[in-house]
Amino acid sequence: MADDKLYKAEYLGSGTFIISKPKRNKTKRRQSNLKNVKRGSRK
Protein backbone atom coordinates (compact mmCIF):
# COMPACT_ATOMS: atom_id res chain seq x y z
CA MET A 1 0.00 0.00 0.00
CA ALA A 2 2.77 2.45 0.93
CA ASP A 3 4.63 1.53 -2.25
CA ASP A 4 1.69 2.76 -4.34
CA LYS A 5 1.90 6.25 -2.86
CA LEU A 6 5.42 6.94 -4.10
CA TYR A 7 6.64 8.29 -7.39
CA LYS A 8 8.77 5.62 -9.01
CA ALA A 9 10.39 5.18 -12.43
CA GLU A 10 11.63 1.78 -13.55
CA TYR A 11 14.13 1.65 -16.39
CA LEU A 12 13.56 -1.23 -18.81
CA GLY A 13 16.31 -0.37 -21.28
CA SER A 14 16.52 1.49 -24.61
CA GLY A 15 14.69 4.56 -23.31
CA THR A 16 11.72 2.66 -21.88
CA PHE A 17 10.44 3.51 -18.42
CA ILE A 18 7.58 2.32 -16.26
CA ILE A 19 6.44 5.34 -14.24
CA SER A 20 4.09 4.80 -11.32
CA LYS A 21 2.65 7.66 -9.32
CA PRO A 22 0.07 7.98 -6.54
CA LYS A 23 -3.60 8.24 -7.43
CA ARG A 24 -5.28 11.63 -7.04
CA ASN A 25 -7.77 12.09 -4.27
CA LYS A 26 -11.38 11.99 -5.48
CA THR A 27 -12.46 14.99 -3.41
CA LYS A 28 -9.52 17.06 -4.62
CA ARG A 29 -10.31 16.17 -8.22
CA ARG A 30 -13.92 17.27 -7.74
CA GLN A 31 -12.92 20.57 -6.13
CA SER A 32 -10.45 21.46 -8.88
CA ASN A 33 -13.07 20.59 -11.49
CA LEU A 34 -15.61 22.89 -9.84
CA LYS A 35 -13.18 25.79 -9.53
CA ASN A 36 -11.70 25.53 -13.03
CA VAL A 37 -14.04 27.21 -15.48
CA LYS A 38 -14.33 25.44 -18.79
CA ARG A 39 -13.11 27.22 -21.89
CA GLY A 40 -15.94 28.73 -23.96
CA SER A 41 -18.50 28.53 -21.18
CA ARG A 42 -20.62 31.52 -20.30
CA LYS A 43 -20.02 33.24 -16.99
N, C-alpha and C positions, 0 to 999 in steps of 0.2 A: 504493500500500500504506500509506504513512504517513498519507494523507488519511483512510483508513478508521478509524484509531485515535483520531481527534479527535471531540470533541463539536461538532456543528454544527447550527444551525437556519437554514433558508432560509425567508424570508418570501415568500409567493405573493400576498398581498393579501387583504383582507376577512377577516382573522383566521385565515388558513390558513398553517400552517407545515409544512415537511418537516424532521423532526428525525432526524439520524443520529448514532448513538453506537457506540463500539467494542463488539465481541462479547466476551462473558464467556469466561474461560478454562475449558476443559472440566474440568480437574482441580480448580479452585476450586469449580466448580458441584457436583462430586461430593462434595467435602469438606463444603460447607455443607449439602448434602442429608443426609449421614450424621450431622452434628452436630445439626441441627434435628430435634427429636422431633415426630412428627406429632400433631395434636390428636386426642384420643380413643383413642390407642394405649395399650396396657398397658405398664407399666415393665419 
